[in-house]
Amino acid sequence: GMLFTQMLGAFAQYYSDALGKHVSKGLEQRAVEGKHTGGLPLGYQSCWTKDEKGGKKRLCEVEHPGGIHVHPMEGPVVTEMFHRYATGTATLSQLAAWLNGEGFRTRNMHKLLNAEGNLSSGPRLFTTASVRGILHNPFYAGKVQYKGKLLPGKHEALVTQEVFDLVQDTLRR
């Protein structure tokens, strides 16, 4: 019985390792092709959604490069955030307050404790940390990041590389 249990554990470990390698290869291939490898950041939306039966349904007439396109309301707001910060007309906290005042929320769906001590999930208010995360994300400059490497993405950039670099310099200071 002990030998059989050990064998089952070894097979399970082998399967888990092989699955991890295949997932990693798939993510690397997506990154090399210029496609996103995780959740879509604020300002973008997928060209696909799920229908009632759980199948994929195309939202766009023609699929955009990389399978995503700029969100009509969020995209311009993200571009405006970068420009406001690059020109020095807004701080991180002012940008967070502006986003919250305009009714935008993060895409954070992790379960966190609320004021009553209960776990709740769903979009949250923007904070200086979430705004900093957006401004640090090279995805907005048309890049895909995978395991520390920056690769050219197929998606439409919301800011130019020059504006992105200026924001990075300002954030470092």
C-alpha positions, 0 to 999 in steps of 0.5 A: 500500500505504501509503495502504491501511494508513493507511485501515485504521488510520483505520477502526480508530480510528473504530471504537474511538472509537465503541465507547468512546462507546457503552460510556460511554453504557451505563454512564451509563444504568446509573448513572442507573437506579441499577444498579452499573457495575462489579464488586460490592463485598464484601457483595453478590452478583448475582441472576444466574450463568452456566449450563453453556452460558454463558447467564444463569441466575437465582439468586433467585426474583424479581430484586432491585432493581438485579439484586443482593442482600445476601450472607447472610454478607458483608453483616452483616460489612460493616455490623459493620465500619462500626459498629465504625469509627464507634464508635471500637472498631476501627482499620483494621488491627484490622478487617483482622485481624478479617476475615482471622481470620473467613476472609473474603478480598478480591474482588481478582482482579488478577495480582500477584507472590507471595512466590516472584516468580510472578504469581498471581491470586485472593482476597487477605488484607485490608489496611488499604488494602482496609478503607479502600477499603470504608469509603470506598465510597458504594455501601454507603450506597445510592449509585452513583458514576459519573464523580464524581457520586453517584446513588441506587442501587436496591440495598439499603444496608448502612449508613445515610447517617448512619453512612456520613458519620460514618465519612467524618469519622472517616477524614478525621481 
